Amino acid sequence: MTPRLRALATASAISAAVTAGYLTARHSLRAELATVRHAATHDPLTGVHNRAGLFAVADSFITTAHTANRPVAVVLIDLVGFKKVNDTHGHLAGDHILTTVANRLTGIAGPACLAARLGGDEFVVIITGPARGHDDAGTWLAGWLTHTHTRLTTPVTYDDRPLAVGATLGAVLADPSEPAAVWLHRADLAMYAARARRWSTAVFTETADTPADSRPIDRPRDLARPTSPLAAAPTTWRAA
């Protein structure tokens, strides 16, 4: 090989190595950015969306469902008796219940849904129903809530022992006329109404006078919940 050809071959090899290194670094950076984005929008324990991840996609999800002429509901799930599990069986048992509930929610709602853990023992799922004209949206939602409550409250096995799982569900039929945060707030109000009346589920219906017993008075930790200001707009309810 002549010196000129040798030089050209060397230059070509160097160029190929630089290009390969650039592509590898670019791929690595993309993977790292994807990991960072996922961590910023998903709950590290359960793998479902966190609050930020939910609100990043919820509005477009609701709009898309209505464009497809399908009803969409925002459902807030608050576990009952979770603190007792932590205190009695330890935090690993509590974590097992949280991951089981998250898996049950995603399994029940299917791929065409958004599931999120808002923090602590509080979850939310945004679901779509059948195309309008096949079933009444209210009937569909009531049936879904009943089925979901039954599935969620099936005892969880941990360390060869069954652990009870309690849950209260509040729901609202949503549409693009309001942002998702508003619908979540109304679902939370429905959850409070269900808890006050000792129902397992409730659906937000319309603005009206709030019965005095629909507001919580015995759960101080709820005062800090961002989805449930106690000075919320008055509402009426119906059992699901």
Salt bridges, closest charged atoms under 4 A:
ASP43 OD1 - ARG117 NH1 3.33
ASP78 OD2 - ARG195 NH2 2.62
ASP78 OD2 - ARG219 NH1 3.27
ASP78 OD2 - ARG225 NH1 3.62
ASP87 OD2 - LYS83 NZ 2.76
ASP121 OD2 - ARG221 NH2 3.47
GLU122 OE2 - ARG225 NH2 2.31
ASP159 OD2 - ARG161 NH2 3.82
ASP188 OD1 - ARG225 NH2 2.57
ASP213 OD1 - ARG197 NH2 3.94
ASP222 OD2 - ARG219 NH1 2.84
ASP222 OD1 - ARG225 NH1 3.50
